[in-house]
């Protein structure tokens, strides 16, 4: 199977992993909309949330833990959760994934969720989520 996210789960493609459990892996999006934009995926291959009834339930604990991590370690004021099912909905990688997009008071609103913030340093964000960096701050 030629799946980018399966290759990330297998460790064949590097990622900035911020959370993992038996069912799921969470890693920073390489083209983030906002500081801390993270994808949560099931370890097993599932095309999308419509493909298997229990797939979203299986990764619910990882979604919850990762969202709390983004708020606690990055100082986010809220989080948007988004998952697209099918090409017509905008899905580009056909492995179930949930976008967790940290939101900050200086950039509010649903309409602005996909407006990319320039200059996000993924290494700095990964360090902050690992507990090695400071929370909040510049570069949001």
mmCIF file of the C-alpha atoms, coordinates in Angstrom:
data_MODEL
# 
_entry.id   MODEL 
# 
loop_
_atom_site.group_PDB 
_atom_site.id 
_atom_site.type_symbol 
_atom_site.label_atom_id 
_atom_site.label_alt_id 
_atom_site.label_comp_id 
_atom_site.label_asym_id 
_atom_site.label_entity_id 
_atom_site.label_seq_id 
_atom_site.pdbx_PDB_ins_code 
_atom_site.Cartn_x 
_atom_site.Cartn_y 
_atom_site.Cartn_z 
_atom_site.occupancy 
_atom_site.B_iso_or_equiv 
_atom_site.pdbx_formal_charge 
_atom_site.auth_seq_id 
_atom_site.auth_comp_id 
_atom_site.auth_asym_id 
_atom_site.auth_atom_id 
_atom_site.pdbx_PDB_model_num 
ATOM 1   C CA . UNK A 1 1   ? 0.000   0.000  0.000  1.00 0.00 ? 1   UNK A CA 1 
ATOM 2   C CA . UNK A 1 2   ? 1.304   3.423  -0.954 1.00 0.00 ? 2   UNK A CA 1 
ATOM 3   C CA . UNK A 1 3   ? 0.040   5.561  1.914  1.00 0.00 ? 3   UNK A CA 1 
ATOM 4   C CA . UNK A 1 4   ? 1.979   8.547  3.260  1.00 0.00 ? 4   UNK A CA 1 
ATOM 5   C CA . UNK A 1 5   ? 0.470   8.271  6.735  1.00 0.00 ? 5   UNK A CA 1 
ATOM 6   C CA . UNK A 1 6   ? 1.041   4.496  6.946  1.00 0.00 ? 6   UNK A CA 1 
ATOM 7   C CA . UNK A 1 7   ? 4.702   5.223  6.139  1.00 0.00 ? 7   UNK A CA 1 
ATOM 8   C CA . UNK A 1 8   ? 4.790   7.784  8.967  1.00 0.00 ? 8   UNK A CA 1 
ATOM 9   C CA . UNK A 1 9   ? 3.267   5.245  11.396 1.00 0.00 ? 9   UNK A CA 1 
ATOM 10  C CA . UNK A 1 10  ? 5.854   2.659  10.289 1.00 0.00 ? 10  UNK A CA 1 
ATOM 11  C CA . UNK A 1 11  ? 8.678   5.160  10.855 1.00 0.00 ? 11  UNK A CA 1 
ATOM 12  C CA . UNK A 1 12  ? 9.706   5.110  7.192  1.00 0.00 ? 12  UNK A CA 1 
ATOM 13  C CA . UNK A 1 13  ? 9.012   8.842  6.855  1.00 0.00 ? 13  UNK A CA 1 
ATOM 14  C CA . UNK A 1 14  ? 10.070  11.178 9.681  1.00 0.00 ? 14  UNK A CA 1 
ATOM 15  C CA . UNK A 1 15  ? 7.532   13.284 11.526 1.00 0.00 ? 15  UNK A CA 1 
ATOM 16  C CA . UNK A 1 16  ? 7.430   15.549 14.538 1.00 0.00 ? 16  UNK A CA 1 
ATOM 17  C CA . UNK A 1 17  ? 5.372   13.231 16.703 1.00 0.00 ? 17  UNK A CA 1 
ATOM 18  C CA . UNK A 1 18  ? 3.712   14.864 19.700 1.00 0.00 ? 18  UNK A CA 1 
ATOM 19  C CA . UNK A 1 19  ? 1.558   12.003 20.996 1.00 0.00 ? 19  UNK A CA 1 
ATOM 20  C CA . UNK A 1 20  ? 1.161   8.263  20.471 1.00 0.00 ? 20  UNK A CA 1 
ATOM 21  C CA . UNK A 1 21  ? -0.820  5.431  22.001 1.00 0.00 ? 21  UNK A CA 1 
ATOM 22  C CA . UNK A 1 22  ? -1.752  1.898  20.924 1.00 0.00 ? 22  UNK A CA 1 
ATOM 23  C CA . UNK A 1 23  ? -4.424  3.116  18.489 1.00 0.00 ? 23  UNK A CA 1 
ATOM 24  C CA . UNK A 1 24  ? -3.171  6.458  17.177 1.00 0.00 ? 24  UNK A CA 1 
ATOM 25  C CA . UNK A 1 25  ? -0.283  8.762  16.382 1.00 0.00 ? 25  UNK A CA 1 
ATOM 26  C CA . UNK A 1 26  ? -0.334  12.576 16.437 1.00 0.00 ? 26  UNK A CA 1 
ATOM 27  C CA . UNK A 1 27  ? 2.233   14.690 14.632 1.00 0.00 ? 27  UNK A CA 1 
ATOM 28  C CA . UNK A 1 28  ? 2.703   18.291 13.528 1.00 0.00 ? 28  UNK A CA 1 
ATOM 29  C CA . UNK A 1 29  ? 1.344   19.149 10.089 1.00 0.00 ? 29  UNK A CA 1 
ATOM 30  C CA . UNK A 1 30  ? 4.283   20.052 7.814  1.00 0.00 ? 30  UNK A CA 1 
ATOM 31  C CA . UNK A 1 31  ? 2.287   22.899 6.229  1.00 0.00 ? 31  UNK A CA 1 
ATOM 32  C CA . UNK A 1 32  ? 0.467   24.275 9.283  1.00 0.00 ? 32  UNK A CA 1 
ATOM 33  C CA . UNK A 1 33  ? -2.460  26.649 9.256  1.00 0.00 ? 33  UNK A CA 1 
ATOM 34  C CA . UNK A 1 34  ? -1.670  27.830 12.798 1.00 0.00 ? 34  UNK A CA 1 
ATOM 35  C CA . UNK A 1 35  ? 1.121   27.294 15.362 1.00 0.00 ? 35  UNK A CA 1 
ATOM 36  C CA . UNK A 1 36  ? 0.695   23.757 16.662 1.00 0.00 ? 36  UNK A CA 1 
ATOM 37  C CA . UNK A 1 37  ? -1.542  22.439 13.817 1.00 0.00 ? 37  UNK A CA 1 
ATOM 38  C CA . UNK A 1 38  ? -1.475  18.703 14.455 1.00 0.00 ? 38  UNK A CA 1 
ATOM 39  C CA . UNK A 1 39  ? -2.845  15.628 12.696 1.00 0.00 ? 39  UNK A CA 1 
ATOM 40  C CA . UNK A 1 40  ? -4.171  12.657 14.652 1.00 0.00 ? 40  UNK A CA 1 
ATOM 41  C CA . UNK A 1 41  ? -4.335  9.397  12.693 1.00 0.00 ? 41  UNK A CA 1 
ATOM 42  C CA . UNK A 1 42  ? -5.174  5.784  13.456 1.00 0.00 ? 42  UNK A CA 1 
ATOM 43  C CA . UNK A 1 43  ? -2.216  3.396  13.354 1.00 0.00 ? 43  UNK A CA 1 
ATOM 44  C CA . UNK A 1 44  ? -4.185  1.070  11.106 1.00 0.00 ? 44  UNK A CA 1 
ATOM 45  C CA . UNK A 1 45  ? -5.060  2.154  7.593  1.00 0.00 ? 45  UNK A CA 1 
ATOM 46  C CA . UNK A 1 46  ? -8.598  3.483  7.263  1.00 0.00 ? 46  UNK A CA 1 
ATOM 47  C CA . UNK A 1 47  ? -9.437  5.608  4.216  1.00 0.00 ? 47  UNK A CA 1 
ATOM 48  C CA . UNK A 1 48  ? -11.669 8.097  6.040  1.00 0.00 ? 48  UNK A CA 1 
ATOM 49  C CA . UNK A 1 49  ? -14.188 8.414  8.849  1.00 0.00 ? 49  UNK A CA 1 
ATOM 50  C CA . UNK A 1 50  ? -16.914 6.894  6.634  1.00 0.00 ? 50  UNK A CA 1 
ATOM 51  C CA . UNK A 1 51  ? -14.902 3.751  5.847  1.00 0.00 ? 51  UNK A CA 1 
ATOM 52  C CA . UNK A 1 52  ? -15.106 2.085  9.278  1.00 0.00 ? 52  UNK A CA 1 
ATOM 53  C CA . UNK A 1 53  ? -17.725 2.679  11.946 1.00 0.00 ? 53  UNK A CA 1 
ATOM 54  C CA . UNK A 1 54  ? -15.355 2.442  14.901 1.00 0.00 ? 54  UNK A CA 1 
ATOM 55  C CA . UNK A 1 55  ? -12.294 4.219  13.490 1.00 0.00 ? 55  UNK A CA 1 
ATOM 56  C CA . UNK A 1 56  ? -13.077 7.674  14.869 1.00 0.00 ? 56  UNK A CA 1 
ATOM 57  C CA . UNK A 1 57  ? -13.989 6.182  18.247 1.00 0.00 ? 57  UNK A CA 1 
ATOM 58  C CA . UNK A 1 58  ? -10.674 4.308  18.340 1.00 0.00 ? 58  UNK A CA 1 
ATOM 59  C CA . UNK A 1 59  ? -8.690  7.539  18.106 1.00 0.00 ? 59  UNK A CA 1 
ATOM 60  C CA . UNK A 1 60  ? -10.940 9.646  20.348 1.00 0.00 ? 60  UNK A CA 1 
ATOM 61  C CA . UNK A 1 61  ? -8.649  9.342  23.382 1.00 0.00 ? 61  UNK A CA 1 
ATOM 62  C CA . UNK A 1 62  ? -5.662  10.486 21.286 1.00 0.00 ? 62  UNK A CA 1 
ATOM 63  C CA . UNK A 1 63  ? -7.654  13.433 19.925 1.00 0.00 ? 63  UNK A CA 1 
ATOM 64  C CA . UNK A 1 64  ? -8.608  14.485 23.442 1.00 0.00 ? 64  UNK A CA 1 
ATOM 65  C CA . UNK A 1 65  ? -5.103  14.091 24.877 1.00 0.00 ? 65  UNK A CA 1 
ATOM 66  C CA . UNK A 1 66  ? -3.498  15.922 21.961 1.00 0.00 ? 66  UNK A CA 1 
ATOM 67  C CA . UNK A 1 67  ? -5.977  18.816 22.096 1.00 0.00 ? 67  UNK A CA 1 
ATOM 68  C CA . UNK A 1 68  ? -5.253  19.252 25.817 1.00 0.00 ? 68  UNK A CA 1 
ATOM 69  C CA . UNK A 1 69  ? -1.511  19.134 25.103 1.00 0.00 ? 69  UNK A CA 1 
ATOM 70  C CA . UNK A 1 70  ? -1.872  21.925 22.526 1.00 0.00 ? 70  UNK A CA 1 
ATOM 71  C CA . UNK A 1 71  ? -3.747  24.113 25.001 1.00 0.00 ? 71  UNK A CA 1 
ATOM 72  C CA . UNK A 1 72  ? -1.506  23.336 27.986 1.00 0.00 ? 72  UNK A CA 1 
ATOM 73  C CA . UNK A 1 73  ? 1.900   23.562 26.297 1.00 0.00 ? 73  UNK A CA 1 
ATOM 74  C CA . UNK A 1 74  ? 1.293   26.157 23.576 1.00 0.00 ? 74  UNK A CA 1 
ATOM 75  C CA . UNK A 1 75  ? -1.062  28.435 25.464 1.00 0.00 ? 75  UNK A CA 1 
ATOM 76  C CA . UNK A 1 76  ? -3.835  28.065 22.886 1.00 0.00 ? 76  UNK A CA 1 
ATOM 77  C CA . UNK A 1 77  ? -7.137  29.667 23.820 1.00 0.00 ? 77  UNK A CA 1 
ATOM 78  C CA . UNK A 1 78  ? -9.195  27.098 21.890 1.00 0.00 ? 78  UNK A CA 1 
ATOM 79  C CA . UNK A 1 79  ? -8.968  24.329 19.298 1.00 0.00 ? 79  UNK A CA 1 
ATOM 80  C CA . UNK A 1 80  ? -10.726 23.602 16.014 1.00 0.00 ? 80  UNK A CA 1 
ATOM 81  C CA . UNK A 1 81  ? -11.230 19.962 15.016 1.00 0.00 ? 81  UNK A CA 1 
ATOM 82  C CA . UNK A 1 82  ? -11.707 19.078 11.342 1.00 0.00 ? 82  UNK A CA 1 
ATOM 83  C CA . UNK A 1 83  ? -11.786 15.876 9.308  1.00 0.00 ? 83  UNK A CA 1 
ATOM 84  C CA . UNK A 1 84  ? -12.627 15.590 5.623  1.00 0.00 ? 84  UNK A CA 1 
ATOM 85  C CA . UNK A 1 85  ? -14.075 12.401 4.117  1.00 0.00 ? 85  UNK A CA 1 
ATOM 86  C CA . UNK A 1 86  ? -13.594 12.050 0.372  1.00 0.00 ? 86  UNK A CA 1 
ATOM 87  C CA . UNK A 1 87  ? -12.030 14.115 -2.371 1.00 0.00 ? 87  UNK A CA 1 
ATOM 88  C CA . UNK A 1 88  ? -15.126 16.278 -2.788 1.00 0.00 ? 88  UNK A CA 1 
ATOM 89  C CA . UNK A 1 89  ? -14.768 17.323 0.865  1.00 0.00 ? 89  UNK A CA 1 
ATOM 90  C CA . UNK A 1 90  ? -11.137 18.308 0.314  1.00 0.00 ? 90  UNK A CA 1 
ATOM 91  C CA . UNK A 1 91  ? -9.425  15.155 1.577  1.00 0.00 ? 91  UNK A CA 1 
ATOM 92  C CA . UNK A 1 92  ? -5.964  14.894 0.019  1.00 0.00 ? 92  UNK A CA 1 
ATOM 93  C CA . UNK A 1 93  ? -4.367  12.011 1.941  1.00 0.00 ? 93  UNK A CA 1 
ATOM 94  C CA . UNK A 1 94  ? -6.702  9.029  1.977  1.00 0.00 ? 94  UNK A CA 1 
ATOM 95  C CA . UNK A 1 95  ? -5.914  7.805  5.480  1.00 0.00 ? 95  UNK A CA 1 
ATOM 96  C CA . UNK A 1 96  ? -8.290  9.006  8.185  1.00 0.00 ? 96  UNK A CA 1 
ATOM 97  C CA . UNK A 1 97  ? -6.862  12.072 9.881  1.00 0.00 ? 97  UNK A CA 1 
ATOM 98  C CA . UNK A 1 98  ? -8.225  14.685 12.211 1.00 0.00 ? 98  UNK A CA 1 
ATOM 99  C CA . UNK A 1 99  ? -6.788  18.186 12.111 1.00 0.00 ? 99  UNK A CA 1 
ATOM 100 C CA . UNK A 1 100 ? -6.412  19.785 15.533 1.00 0.00 ? 100 UNK A CA 1 
ATOM 101 C CA . UNK A 1 101 ? -5.841  23.491 14.983 1.00 0.00 ? 101 UNK A CA 1 
ATOM 102 C CA . UNK A 1 102 ? -4.894  25.507 18.069 1.00 0.00 ? 102 UNK A CA 1 
ATOM 103 C CA . UNK A 1 103 ? -6.528  28.914 18.103 1.00 0.00 ? 103 UNK A CA 1 
ATOM 104 C CA . UNK A 1 104 ? -5.318  32.046 19.783 1.00 0.00 ? 104 UNK A CA 1 
ATOM 105 C CA . UNK A 1 105 ? -7.185  35.143 20.966 1.00 0.00 ? 105 UNK A CA 1 
ATOM 106 C CA . UNK A 1 106 ? -5.286  37.386 18.538 1.00 0.00 ? 106 UNK A CA 1 
ATOM 107 C CA . UNK A 1 107 ? -6.548  35.344 15.520 1.00 0.00 ? 107 UNK A CA 1 
ATOM 108 C CA . UNK A 1 108 ? -10.130 34.265 16.298 1.00 0.00 ? 108 UNK A CA 1 
ATOM 109 C CA . UNK A 1 109 ? -12.988 32.937 14.224 1.00 0.00 ? 109 UNK A CA 1 
ATOM 110 C CA . UNK A 1 110 ? -13.935 29.926 12.185 1.00 0.00 ? 110 UNK A CA 1 
ATOM 111 C CA . UNK A 1 111 ? -13.422 31.694 8.863  1.00 0.00 ? 111 UNK A CA 1 
ATOM 112 C CA . UNK A 1 112 ? -9.733  32.231 9.702  1.00 0.00 ? 112 UNK A CA 1 
ATOM 113 C CA . UNK A 1 113 ? -9.024  28.600 10.630 1.00 0.00 ? 113 UNK A CA 1 
ATOM 114 C CA . UNK A 1 114 ? -7.241  27.734 7.360  1.00 0.00 ? 114 UNK A CA 1 
ATOM 115 C CA . UNK A 1 115 ? -5.464  31.077 6.891  1.00 0.00 ? 115 UNK A CA 1 
ATOM 116 C CA . UNK A 1 116 ? -1.825  30.059 7.290  1.00 0.00 ? 116 UNK A CA 1 
ATOM 117 C CA . UNK A 1 117 ? 0.393   31.966 9.701  1.00 0.00 ? 117 UNK A CA 1 
ATOM 118 C CA . UNK A 1 118 ? 3.812   32.614 8.147  1.00 0.00 ? 118 UNK A CA 1 
ATOM 119 C CA . UNK A 1 119 ? 7.092   31.730 9.809  1.00 0.00 ? 119 UNK A CA 1 
ATOM 120 C CA . UNK A 1 120 ? 6.032   28.883 12.091 1.00 0.00 ? 120 UNK A CA 1 
ATOM 121 C CA . UNK A 1 121 ? 9.127   27.044 13.358 1.00 0.00 ? 121 UNK A CA 1 
ATOM 122 C CA . UNK A 1 122 ? 8.081   23.385 13.578 1.00 0.00 ? 122 UNK A CA 1 
ATOM 123 C CA . UNK A 1 123 ? 11.140  22.431 15.637 1.00 0.00 ? 123 UNK A CA 1 
ATOM 124 C CA . UNK A 1 124 ? 10.287  25.107 18.215 1.00 0.00 ? 124 UNK A CA 1 
ATOM 125 C CA . UNK A 1 125 ? 6.672   23.924 18.375 1.00 0.00 ? 125 UNK A CA 1 
ATOM 126 C CA . UNK A 1 126 ? 7.744   20.288 18.742 1.00 0.00 ? 126 UNK A CA 1 
ATOM 127 C CA . UNK A 1 127 ? 10.106  21.263 21.574 1.00 0.00 ? 127 UNK A CA 1 
ATOM 128 C CA . UNK A 1 128 ? 7.350   23.223 23.323 1.00 0.00 ? 128 UNK A CA 1 
ATOM 129 C CA . UNK A 1 129 ? 4.969   20.276 23.064 1.00 0.00 ? 129 UNK A CA 1 
ATOM 130 C CA . UNK A 1 130 ? 7.635   17.955 24.416 1.00 0.00 ? 130 UNK A CA 1 
ATOM 131 C CA . UNK A 1 131 ? 7.923   20.255 27.434 1.00 0.00 ? 131 UNK A CA 1 
ATOM 132 C CA . UNK A 1 132 ? 11.331  21.627 26.457 1.00 0.00 ? 132 UNK A CA 1 
ATOM 133 C CA . UNK A 1 133 ? 10.123  25.040 25.300 1.00 0.00 ? 133 UNK A CA 1 
ATOM 134 C CA . UNK A 1 134 ? 8.057   27.870 26.645 1.00 0.00 ? 134 UNK A CA 1 
ATOM 135 C CA . UNK A 1 135 ? 4.320   28.061 26.140 1.00 0.00 ? 135 UNK A CA 1 
ATOM 136 C CA . UNK A 1 136 ? 2.646   30.686 23.998 1.00 0.00 ? 136 UNK A CA 1 
ATOM 137 C CA . UNK A 1 137 ? 4.678   33.541 22.651 1.00 0.00 ? 137 UNK A CA 1 
ATOM 138 C CA . UNK A 1 138 ? 5.798   34.797 19.262 1.00 0.00 ? 138 UNK A CA 1 
ATOM 139 C CA . UNK A 1 139 ? 5.396   32.960 16.008 1.00 0.00 ? 139 UNK A CA 1 
ATOM 140 C CA . UNK A 1 140 ? 1.787   32.028 16.485 1.00 0.00 ? 140 UNK A CA 1 
# 
